[in-house]
Amino acid sequence: MIFTPGPVEVSSSVLQASMKHMNHRSQEFRDIMQSSLEVLRNISGSKRVSLTTGSGTLAVEMLIWSILSRKEKVIAATYGEFGDRMIESLERRGCIVYRIAKEENDIIRPEEISELASNSGATTIFLVHNETGNGTQVANLKELAGTAKKSGMKVLVDSVSGFAALSLELDTWGIDAVATCGHKGIASVTGIGVNMLGDSLESSLTKEDTPAYLDLEKSLHFMERNETPFTPSTGAFSGLSEALDELAKEGIKARIDRTSGFADMLVKRLLREGYSITGNRDTRSKSVLNVLTRNKSTVVSSSLRNRGFIVGNGLGKFKEKTIRIGLMGSIKKEDIENLLDEFLKIDQK
């Protein structure tokens, strides 16, 4: 069973649907697209949703290359590996980046954003909602987005491991655009990048130097007729449609509450057993937990794999020190309990 931060465990029906091979200009594919877009528009409140063959990073780069311009001043907040990756992409785009770097227990405060915006003249802020690399989240995203809006900035959010697992609202929170993917909170197979734009985003999405595959406006035009501009991974789109149908039946709030409940249960037991988990009550993720192991973490993860449980290894400064447990996907309470039982048997030897 998969407990990585992504890919995640998927249902048998999603897996079966992902095996479909079809003509991407057929009515069958258009029906799949229409169904997926309708669900995403309903649960996100966004009228403009784009689906593209690729990863969450692809979705992030579509926002960067379609919304931002060279020399544009951007405030970017990072908690770790994926925040740093976002900043690298911004710099490759040619943006002037003003970095807010935080450790796992630090909170980004609204006054930091307003002060930096005033001093730098930045026109955009880009935040990583949930740092997959070390299990931290921006829990006060609503407050930070509101502050950035008052400072006159566009608000872009990387919610690759946050969307459909953590609370997130576009227009009511003042968020202009969100990037995510199908293979985390949505609980589908790998292969689909998702972008959602808020009503308040007025920026032109066409830039003369934007690569065609990263052209968000081109993608949105094709979405209007339930197609993609380039040949897609039809199986991944079929799986996504099934996963979104399952999400719609469960309900977005119920999905978020389920993920949060799993995190609370796991944290409570691990803390009782004397373990340390990255972050604190204000910054710890509800969708990905970064657990410090007593033995070499790669040995622990290998032993778990031999017992049927696949977790992620630590990244960066946590390499060989932690395992990352993803709480998204088609999993149940008893699955979490079984994983914990096996982990404690292995790591307490």
Contacts in CASP RR format, 6 or more apart in sequence:
PFRMAT RR
TARGET T0000
AUTHOR 0000-0000-0000
METHOD contacts of the structure
MODEL  1
MIFTPGPVEVSSSVLQASMKHMNHRSQEFRDIMQSSLEVLRNISGSKRVS
LTTGSGTLAVEMLIWSILSRKEKVIAATYGEFGDRMIESLERRGCIVYRI
AKEENDIIRPEEISELASNSGATTIFLVHNETGNGTQVANLKELAGTAKK
SGMKVLVDSVSGFAALSLELDTWGIDAVATCGHKGIASVTGIGVNMLGDS
LESSLTKEDTPAYLDLEKSLHFMERNETPFTPSTGAFSGLSEALDELAKE
GIKARIDRTSGFADMLVKRLLREGYSITGNRDTRSKSVLNVLTRNKSTVV
SSSLRNRGFIVGNGLGKFKEKTIRIGLMGSIKKEDIENLLDEFLKIDQK
1 9 0 8 1.000
1 308 0 8 1.000
1 309 0 8 1.000
1 310 0 8 1.000
1 331 0 8 1.000
1 335 0 8 1.000
1 339 0 8 1.000
2 8 0 8 1.000
2 9 0 8 1.000
2 310 0 8 1.000
3 9 0 8 1.000
3 309 0 8 1.000
3 310 0 8 1.000
3 311 0 8 1.000
3 312 0 8 1.000
3 325 0 8 1.000
3 326 0 8 1.000
3 327 0 8 1.000
3 331 0 8 1.000
3 339 0 8 1.000
4 310 0 8 1.000
4 311 0 8 1.000
4 312 0 8 1.000
4 324 0 8 1.000
4 326 0 8 1.000
5 132 0 8 1.000
5 133 0 8 1.000
5 161 0 8 1.000
5 184 0 8 1.000
5 287 0 8 1.000
5 288 0 8 1.000
5 312 0 8 1.000
5 324 0 8 1.000
5 326 0 8 1.000
5 328 0 8 1.000
6 132 0 8 1.000
6 161 0 8 1.000
6 183 0 8 1.000
6 184 0 8 1.000
6 190 0 8 1.000
6 326 0 8 1.000
6 328 0 8 1.000
7 183 0 8 1.000
7 189 0 8 1.000
7 190 0 8 1.000
8 183 0 8 1.000
8 184 0 8 1.000
8 185 0 8 1.000
8 187 0 8 1.000
8 326 0 8 1.000
8 328 0 8 1.000
8 329 0 8 1.000
8 330 0 8 1.000
8 331 0 8 1.000
9 187 0 8 1.000
9 329 0 8 1.000
9 330 0 8 1.000
9 331 0 8 1.000
9 335 0 8 1.000
10 18 0 8 1.000
10 187 0 8 1.000
10 188 0 8 1.000
10 189 0 8 1.000
10 243 0 8 1.000
10 329 0 8 1.000
10 330 0 8 1.000
11 187 0 8 1.000
11 242 0 8 1.000
11 243 0 8 1.000
11 246 0 8 1.000
11 330 0 8 1.000
13 242 0 8 1.000
13 246 0 8 1.000
14 187 0 8 1.000
14 188 0 8 1.000
14 189 0 8 1.000
14 239 0 8 1.000
14 242 0 8 1.000
14 243 0 8 1.000
14 246 0 8 1.000
14 330 0 8 1.000
15 189 0 8 1.000
15 239 0 8 1.000
16 242 0 8 1.000
17 235 0 8 1.000
17 238 0 8 1.000
17 239 0 8 1.000
17 241 0 8 1.000
17 242 0 8 1.000
18 188 0 8 1.000
18 189 0 8 1.000
18 235 0 8 1.000
18 236 0 8 1.000
18 238 0 8 1.000
18 239 0 8 1.000
18 242 0 8 1.000
19 235 0 8 1.000
19 238 0 8 1.000
20 234 0 8 1.000
20 235 0 8 1.000
20 238 0 8 1.000
20 239 0 8 1.000
21 234 0 8 1.000
21 235 0 8 1.000
22 28 0 8 1.000
22 29 0 8 1.000
22 234 0 8 1.000
22 235 0 8 1.000
22 238 0 8 1.000
23 29 0 8 1.000
24 227 0 8 1.000
24 228 0 8 1.000
24 231 0 8 1.000
24 232 0 8 1.000
24 234 0 8 1.000
25 227 0 8 1.000
29 226 0 8 1.000
29 227 0 8 1.000
29 234 0 8 1.000
29 237 0 8 1.000
30 225 0 8 1.000
30 226 0 8 1.000
30 227 0 8 1.000
31 226 0 8 1.000
32 237 0 8 1.000
32 238 0 8 1.000
32 241 0 8 1.000
33 51 0 8 1.000
33 223 0 8 1.000
33 226 0 8 1.000
33 227 0 8 1.000
33 228 0 8 1.000
33 237 0 8 1.000
33 241 0 8 1.000
34 226 0 8 1.000
35 241 0 8 1.000
35 244 0 8 1.000
35 245 0 8 1.000
36 51 0 8 1.000
36 237 0 8 1.000
36 240 0 8 1.000
36 241 0 8 1.000
36 244 0 8 1.000
37 49 0 8 1.000
37 51 0 8 1.000
37 223 0 8 1.000
37 226 0 8 1.000
39 244 0 8 1.000
39 245 0 8 1.000
39 247 0 8 1.000
39 248 0 8 1.000
40 46 0 8 1.000
40 49 0 8 1.000
40 51 0 8 1.000
40 194 0 8 1.000
40 196 0 8 1.000
40 244 0 8 1.000
41 47 0 8 1.000
41 49 0 8 1.000
42 248 0 8 1.000
43 164 0 8 1.000
43 247 0 8 1.000
43 248 0 8 1.000
43 251 0 8 1.000
43 252 0 8 1.000
44 163 0 8 1.000
44 170 0 8 1.000
44 178 0 8 1.000
44 196 0 8 1.000
45 169 0 8 1.000
45 170 0 8 1.000
45 171 0 8 1.000
45 196 0 8 1.000
46 170 0 8 1.000
46 178 0 8 1.000
46 196 0 8 1.000
46 197 0 8 1.000
46 198 0 8 1.000
47 197 0 8 1.000
47 198 0 8 1.000
47 199 0 8 1.000
48 196 0 8 1.000
48 197 0 8 1.000
48 198 0 8 1.000
48 220 0 8 1.000
48 223 0 8 1.000
49 194 0 8 1.000
49 195 0 8 1.000
49 196 0 8 1.000
49 197 0 8 1.000
49 223 0 8 1.000
50 62 0 8 1.000
50 194 0 8 1.000
50 195 0 8 1.000
50 196 0 8 1.000
50 197 0 8 1.000
50 216 0 8 1.000
50 219 0 8 1.000
50 220 0 8 1.000
50 223 0 8 1.000
51 192 0 8 1.000
51 193 0 8 1.000
51 194 0 8 1.000
51 219 0 8 1.000
51 223 0 8 1.000
51 228 0 8 1.000
51 232 0 8 1.000
51 237 0 8 1.000
51 240 0 8 1.000
52 58 0 8 1.000
52 59 0 8 1.000
52 62 0 8 1.000
52 192 0 8 1.000
52 193 0 8 1.000
52 194 0 8 1.000
52 195 0 8 1.000
52 213 0 8 1.000
52 219 0 8 1.000
52 228 0 8 1.000
52 232 0 8 1.000
53 191 0 8 1.000
53 192 0 8 1.000
53 193 0 8 1.000
53 228 0 8 1.000
53 230 0 8 1.000
53 231 0 8 1.000
53 232 0 8 1.000
53 233 0 8 1.000
53 236 0 8 1.000
53 237 0 8 1.000
54 181 0 8 1.000
54 191 0 8 1.000
54 192 0 8 1.000
54 193 0 8 1.000
54 233 0 8 1.000
55 181 0 8 1.000
55 190 0 8 1.000
55 191 0 8 1.000
55 193 0 8 1.000
56 160 0 8 1.000
56 179 0 8 1.000
56 180 0 8 1.000
56 181 0 8 1.000
56 193 0 8 1.000
56 194 0 8 1.000
57 85 0 8 1.000
57 89 0 8 1.000
57 160 0 8 1.000
58 193 0 8 1.000
58 214 0 8 1.000
59 160 0 8 1.000
59 179 0 8 1.000
59 180 0 8 1.000
59 181 0 8 1.000
59 193 0 8 1.000
59 194 0 8 1.000
59 195 0 8 1.000
60 86 0 8 1.000
60 89 0 8 1.000
60 158 0 8 1.000
60 160 0 8 1.000
60 179 0 8 1.000
61 89 0 8 1.000
61 214 0 8 1.000
62 179 0 8 1.000
62 195 0 8 1.000
62 214 0 8 1.000
62 215 0 8 1.000
62 216 0 8 1.000
62 219 0 8 1.000
63 126 0 8 1.000
63 156 0 8 1.000
63 177 0 8 1.000
63 179 0 8 1.000
63 195 0 8 1.000
63 216 0 8 1.000
64 89 0 8 1.000
64 90 0 8 1.000
64 93 0 8 1.000
64 95 0 8 1.000
64 126 0 8 1.000
65 93 0 8 1.000
65 207 0 8 1.000
65 210 0 8 1.000
65 211 0 8 1.000
65 214 0 8 1.000
65 215 0 8 1.000
66 205 0 8 1.000
66 206 0 8 1.000
66 207 0 8 1.000
66 210 0 8 1.000
66 214 0 8 1.000
66 215 0 8 1.000
66 216 0 8 1.000
66 217 0 8 1.000
67 124 0 8 1.000
67 154 0 8 1.000
67 156 0 8 1.000
67 176 0 8 1.000
67 177 0 8 1.000
67 201 0 8 1.000
67 203 0 8 1.000
67 205 0 8 1.000
67 216 0 8 1.000
68 74 0 8 1.000
68 90 0 8 1.000
68 93 0 8 1.000
68 95 0 8 1.000
68 124 0 8 1.000
69 95 0 8 1.000
69 207 0 8 1.000
70 93 0 8 1.000
70 94 0 8 1.000
70 95 0 8 1.000
70 209 0 8 1.000
71 94 0 8 1.000
71 95 0 8 1.000
71 96 0 8 1.000
72 95 0 8 1.000
72 96 0 8 1.000
72 123 0 8 1.000
72 124 0 8 1.000
73 95 0 8 1.000
73 96 0 8 1.000
73 98 0 8 1.000
73 120 0 8 1.000
73 121 0 8 1.000
73 122 0 8 1.000
73 123 0 8 1.000
73 124 0 8 1.000
74 90 0 8 1.000
74 95 0 8 1.000
74 96 0 8 1.000
74 97 0 8 1.000
74 98 0 8 1.000
74 122 0 8 1.000
74 123 0 8 1.000
74 124 0 8 1.000
74 125 0 8 1.000
74 126 0 8 1.000
75 97 0 8 1.000
75 98 0 8 1.000
75 100 0 8 1.000
75 113 0 8 1.000
75 116 0 8 1.000
75 117 0 8 1.000
75 120 0 8 1.000
75 122 0 8 1.000
75 124 0 8 1.000
75 125 0 8 1.000
75 126 0 8 1.000
75 148 0 8 1.000
75 153 0 8 1.000
76 83 0 8 1.000
76 86 0 8 1.000
76 87 0 8 1.000
76 90 0 8 1.000
76 97 0 8 1.000
76 98 0 8 1.000
76 99 0 8 1.000
76 100 0 8 1.000
76 125 0 8 1.000
76 126 0 8 1.000
76 127 0 8 1.000
77 83 0 8 1.000
77 99 0 8 1.000
77 100 0 8 1.000
77 101 0 8 1.000
77 102 0 8 1.000
77 108 0 8 1.000
77 125 0 8 1.000
77 126 0 8 1.000
77 127 0 8 1.000
77 128 0 8 1.000
77 138 0 8 1.000
78 84 0 8 1.000
78 86 0 8 1.000
78 87 0 8 1.000
78 99 0 8 1.000
78 100 0 8 1.000
78 101 0 8 1.000
78 102 0 8 1.000
78 128 0 8 1.000
78 131 0 8 1.000
79 102 0 8 1.000
79 103 0 8 1.000
79 104 0 8 1.000
79 128 0 8 1.000
79 131 0 8 1.000
79 134 0 8 1.000
79 136 0 8 1.000
79 138 0 8 1.000
79 283 0 8 1.000
80 131 0 8 1.000
80 133 0 8 1.000
80 134 0 8 1.000
80 136 0 8 1.000
81 131 0 8 1.000
81 132 0 8 1.000
81 133 0 8 1.000
81 134 0 8 1.000
81 315 0 8 1.000
81 316 0 8 1.000
82 128 0 8 1.000
82 131 0 8 1.000
82 132 0 8 1.000
82 133 0 8 1.000
82 158 0 8 1.000
82 160 0 8 1.000
83 128 0 8 1.000
83 131 0 8 1.000
83 158 0 8 1.000
86 126 0 8 1.000
86 128 0 8 1.000
86 158 0 8 1.000
87 97 0 8 1.000
87 99 0 8 1.000
90 97 0 8 1.000
90 126 0 8 1.000
91 97 0 8 1.000
98 116 0 8 1.000
98 120 0 8 1.000
98 122 0 8 1.000
100 108 0 8 1.000
100 112 0 8 1.000
100 113 0 8 1.000
100 116 0 8 1.000
102 108 0 8 1.000
104 134 0 8 1.000
104 135 0 8 1.000
104 136 0 8 1.000
104 278 0 8 1.000
104 279 0 8 1.000
104 280 0 8 1.000
104 283 0 8 1.000
104 290 0 8 1.000
105 279 0 8 1.000
105 280 0 8 1.000
105 282 0 8 1.000
105 283 0 8 1.000
106 283 0 8 1.000
107 140 0 8 1.000
107 282 0 8 1.000
107 283 0 8 1.000
108 127 0 8 1.000
108 138 0 8 1.000
108 140 0 8 1.000
108 144 0 8 1.000
110 140 0 8 1.000
110 143 0 8 1.000
110 144 0 8 1.000
110 146 0 8 1.000
110 147 0 8 1.000
111 147 0 8 1.000
113 125 0 8 1.000
113 144 0 8 1.000
113 147 0 8 1.000
113 148 0 8 1.000
113 151 0 8 1.000
114 147 0 8 1.000
114 150 0 8 1.000
114 151 0 8 1.000
116 122 0 8 1.000
117 125 0 8 1.000
117 148 0 8 1.000
117 151 0 8 1.000
117 152 0 8 1.000
117 153 0 8 1.000
118 151 0 8 1.000
122 153 0 8 1.000
123 152 0 8 1.000
123 153 0 8 1.000
123 154 0 8 1.000
124 153 0 8 1.000
124 154 0 8 1.000
124 155 0 8 1.000
124 156 0 8 1.000
125 144 0 8 1.000
125 148 0 8 1.000
125 153 0 8 1.000
125 154 0 8 1.000
125 155 0 8 1.000
125 156 0 8 1.000
126 156 0 8 1.000
126 157 0 8 1.000
126 158 0 8 1.000
127 138 0 8 1.000
127 141 0 8 1.000
127 144 0 8 1.000
127 145 0 8 1.000
127 155 0 8 1.000
127 156 0 8 1.000
127 157 0 8 1.000
127 158 0 8 1.000
128 138 0 8 1.000
128 157 0 8 1.000
128 158 0 8 1.000
129 137 0 8 1.000
129 138 0 8 1.000
129 141 0 8 1.000
129 157 0 8 1.000
129 158 0 8 1.000
129 159 0 8 1.000
129 161 0 8 1.000
129 162 0 8 1.000
129 163 0 8 1.000
129 166 0 8 1.000
129 168 0 8 1.000
130 136 0 8 1.000
130 137 0 8 1.000
130 138 0 8 1.000
130 159 0 8 1.000
130 160 0 8 1.000
130 161 0 8 1.000
130 162 0 8 1.000
130 165 0 8 1.000
130 166 0 8 1.000
130 285 0 8 1.000
130 287 0 8 1.000
130 288 0 8 1.000
131 137 0 8 1.000
131 285 0 8 1.000
132 160 0 8 1.000
132 161 0 8 1.000
132 288 0 8 1.000
132 324 0 8 1.000
133 288 0 8 1.000
133 290 0 8 1.000
133 314 0 8 1.000
133 315 0 8 1.000
133 318 0 8 1.000
133 324 0 8 1.000
134 278 0 8 1.000
134 290 0 8 1.000
134 315 0 8 1.000
134 318 0 8 1.000
135 278 0 8 1.000
135 279 0 8 1.000
135 284 0 8 1.000
135 285 0 8 1.000
135 288 0 8 1.000
135 289 0 8 1.000
135 290 0 8 1.000
135 324 0 8 1.000
136 278 0 8 1.000
136 279 0 8 1.000
136 283 0 8 1.000
136 284 0 8 1.000
136 285 0 8 1.000
136 290 0 8 1.000
137 162 0 8 1.000
137 166 0 8 1.000
137 283 0 8 1.000
137 284 0 8 1.000
137 285 0 8 1.000
137 286 0 8 1.000
137 287 0 8 1.000
138 144 0 8 1.000
139 282 0 8 1.000
139 283 0 8 1.000
141 157 0 8 1.000
141 168 0 8 1.000
141 173 0 8 1.000
141 175 0 8 1.000
142 169 0 8 1.000
142 173 0 8 1.000
145 155 0 8 1.000
145 157 0 8 1.000
145 173 0 8 1.000
145 174 0 8 1.000
145 175 0 8 1.000
146 155 0 8 1.000
146 173 0 8 1.000
146 174 0 8 1.000
148 155 0 8 1.000
149 155 0 8 1.000
149 174 0 8 1.000
154 176 0 8 1.000
154 177 0 8 1.000
154 201 0 8 1.000
154 203 0 8 1.000
155 174 0 8 1.000
155 175 0 8 1.000
155 176 0 8 1.000
155 177 0 8 1.000
156 175 0 8 1.000
156 176 0 8 1.000
156 177 0 8 1.000
156 178 0 8 1.000
156 179 0 8 1.000
157 168 0 8 1.000
157 175 0 8 1.000
157 177 0 8 1.000
157 178 0 8 1.000
157 179 0 8 1.000
158 179 0 8 1.000
159 166 0 8 1.000
159 168 0 8 1.000
159 178 0 8 1.000
159 179 0 8 1.000
159 180 0 8 1.000
160 179 0 8 1.000
160 180 0 8 1.000
160 181 0 8 1.000
160 184 0 8 1.000
161 184 0 8 1.000
161 185 0 8 1.000
161 285 0 8 1.000
161 287 0 8 1.000
161 288 0 8 1.000
161 328 0 8 1.000
162 168 0 8 1.000
162 180 0 8 1.000
162 184 0 8 1.000
162 185 0 8 1.000
162 287 0 8 1.000
163 178 0 8 1.000
163 180 0 8 1.000
163 184 0 8 1.000
163 185 0 8 1.000
163 186 0 8 1.000
163 194 0 8 1.000
164 180 0 8 1.000
164 184 0 8 1.000
164 185 0 8 1.000
164 186 0 8 1.000
164 187 0 8 1.000
164 247 0 8 1.000
164 252 0 8 1.000
164 255 0 8 1.000
164 256 0 8 1.000
164 328 0 8 1.000
165 184 0 8 1.000
165 185 0 8 1.000
165 255 0 8 1.000
165 256 0 8 1.000
165 259 0 8 1.000
165 286 0 8 1.000
165 287 0 8 1.000
165 327 0 8 1.000
165 328 0 8 1.000
166 256 0 8 1.000
166 259 0 8 1.000
166 285 0 8 1.000
166 286 0 8 1.000
166 287 0 8 1.000
167 256 0 8 1.000
168 175 0 8 1.000
168 178 0 8 1.000
169 175 0 8 1.000
170 176 0 8 1.000
170 178 0 8 1.000
170 196 0 8 1.000
170 197 0 8 1.000
170 198 0 8 1.000
170 199 0 8 1.000
171 198 0 8 1.000
171 199 0 8 1.000
171 200 0 8 1.000
174 200 0 8 1.000
175 198 0 8 1.000
176 197 0 8 1.000
176 198 0 8 1.000
176 200 0 8 1.000
176 201 0 8 1.000
176 203 0 8 1.000
177 195 0 8 1.000
177 196 0 8 1.000
177 197 0 8 1.000
177 198 0 8 1.000
177 201 0 8 1.000
178 195 0 8 1.000
178 196 0 8 1.000
179 193 0 8 1.000
179 194 0 8 1.000
179 195 0 8 1.000
180 186 0 8 1.000
180 193 0 8 1.000
180 194 0 8 1.000
180 196 0 8 1.000
181 190 0 8 1.000
181 191 0 8 1.000
181 192 0 8 1.000
181 193 0 8 1.000
181 194 0 8 1.000
182 188 0 8 1.000
182 189 0 8 1.000
182 190 0 8 1.000
182 191 0 8 1.000
182 192 0 8 1.000
182 193 0 8 1.000
182 194 0 8 1.000
182 240 0 8 1.000
182 243 0 8 1.000
183 189 0 8 1.000
183 190 0 8 1.000
183 191 0 8 1.000
183 192 0 8 1.000
184 287 0 8 1.000
184 328 0 8 1.000
184 329 0 8 1.000
185 255 0 8 1.000
185 259 0 8 1.000
185 287 0 8 1.000
185 328 0 8 1.000
185 329 0 8 1.000
186 194 0 8 1.000
186 240 0 8 1.000
186 243 0 8 1.000
186 244 0 8 1.000
186 247 0 8 1.000
187 243 0 8 1.000
187 246 0 8 1.000
187 247 0 8 1.000
187 328 0 8 1.000
187 329 0 8 1.000
187 330 0 8 1.000
188 236 0 8 1.000
188 239 0 8 1.000
188 240 0 8 1.000
188 242 0 8 1.000
188 243 0 8 1.000
188 244 0 8 1.000
189 235 0 8 1.000
189 236 0 8 1.000
189 239 0 8 1.000
189 240 0 8 1.000
189 243 0 8 1.000
190 236 0 8 1.000
191 233 0 8 1.000
191 236 0 8 1.000
192 233 0 8 1.000
192 236 0 8 1.000
192 237 0 8 1.000
192 240 0 8 1.000
195 216 0 8 1.000
195 219 0 8 1.000
197 216 0 8 1.000
197 220 0 8 1.000
204 217 0 8 1.000
205 215 0 8 1.000
205 216 0 8 1.000
205 217 0 8 1.000
205 220 0 8 1.000
206 215 0 8 1.000
206 217 0 8 1.000
212 218 0 8 1.000
212 229 0 8 1.000
212 230 0 8 1.000
213 230 0 8 1.000
215 229 0 8 1.000
218 229 0 8 1.000
219 228 0 8 1.000
219 229 0 8 1.000
221 229 0 8 1.000
222 228 0 8 1.000
222 229 0 8 1.000
246 330 0 8 1.000
247 255 0 8 1.000
250 258 0 8 1.000
259 286 0 8 1.000
259 287 0 8 1.000
259 327 0 8 1.000
259 328 0 8 1.000
260 286 0 8 1.000
261 286 0 8 1.000
262 327 0 8 1.000
262 331 0 8 1.000
262 333 0 8 1.000
262 336 0 8 1.000
263 284 0 8 1.000
263 285 0 8 1.000
263 286 0 8 1.000
263 287 0 8 1.000
263 289 0 8 1.000
263 327 0 8 1.000
264 286 0 8 1.000
265 333 0 8 1.000
265 336 0 8 1.000
266 289 0 8 1.000
266 325 0 8 1.000
266 327 0 8 1.000
266 336 0 8 1.000
266 340 0 8 1.000
267 277 0 8 1.000
267 284 0 8 1.000
267 289 0 8 1.000
269 340 0 8 1.000
270 277 0 8 1.000
270 291 0 8 1.000
270 340 0 8 1.000
271 277 0 8 1.000
273 344 0 8 1.000
273 348 0 8 1.000
275 291 0 8 1.000
275 292 0 8 1.000
276 291 0 8 1.000
276 292 0 8 1.000
277 284 0 8 1.000
277 289 0 8 1.000
277 290 0 8 1.000
277 291 0 8 1.000
277 292 0 8 1.000
278 284 0 8 1.000
278 289 0 8 1.000
278 290 0 8 1.000
278 291 0 8 1.000
278 292 0 8 1.000
278 318 0 8 1.000
278 322 0 8 1.000
279 290 0 8 1.000
286 327 0 8 1.000
287 326 0 8 1.000
287 327 0 8 1.000
287 328 0 8 1.000
288 324 0 8 1.000
288 325 0 8 1.000
288 326 0 8 1.000
288 327 0 8 1.000
289 324 0 8 1.000
289 325 0 8 1.000
289 326 0 8 1.000
289 327 0 8 1.000
290 314 0 8 1.000
290 318 0 8 1.000
290 322 0 8 1.000
290 323 0 8 1.000
290 324 0 8 1.000
291 322 0 8 1.000
291 323 0 8 1.000
291 324 0 8 1.000
291 325 0 8 1.000
292 318 0 8 1.000
292 321 0 8 1.000
292 322 0 8 1.000
293 300 0 8 1.000
293 321 0 8 1.000
293 322 0 8 1.000
293 323 0 8 1.000
293 347 0 8 1.000
294 347 0 8 1.000
294 348 0 8 1.000
295 346 0 8 1.000
295 347 0 8 1.000
295 349 0 8 1.000
296 320 0 8 1.000
297 313 0 8 1.000
297 314 0 8 1.000
297 318 0 8 1.000
297 320 0 8 1.000
297 321 0 8 1.000
297 322 0 8 1.000
297 323 0 8 1.000
298 313 0 8 1.000
298 320 0 8 1.000
300 323 0 8 1.000
300 343 0 8 1.000
300 346 0 8 1.000
300 347 0 8 1.000
301 311 0 8 1.000
301 312 0 8 1.000
301 313 0 8 1.000
301 323 0 8 1.000
303 346 0 8 1.000
304 310 0 8 1.000
304 311 0 8 1.000
304 323 0 8 1.000
304 339 0 8 1.000
304 342 0 8 1.000
304 343 0 8 1.000
304 346 0 8 1.000
307 342 0 8 1.000
307 346 0 8 1.000
309 338 0 8 1.000
309 339 0 8 1.000
309 342 0 8 1.000
309 343 0 8 1.000
311 323 0 8 1.000
311 324 0 8 1.000
311 325 0 8 1.000
311 326 0 8 1.000
311 339 0 8 1.000
312 323 0 8 1.000
312 324 0 8 1.000
312 325 0 8 1.000
312 326 0 8 1.000
313 319 0 8 1.000
313 320 0 8 1.000
313 322 0 8 1.000
313 323 0 8 1.000
313 324 0 8 1.000
314 320 0 8 1.000
314 321 0 8 1.000
314 322 0 8 1.000
314 323 0 8 1.000
314 324 0 8 1.000
315 324 0 8 1.000
323 343 0 8 1.000
325 339 0 8 1.000
327 336 0 8 1.000
END
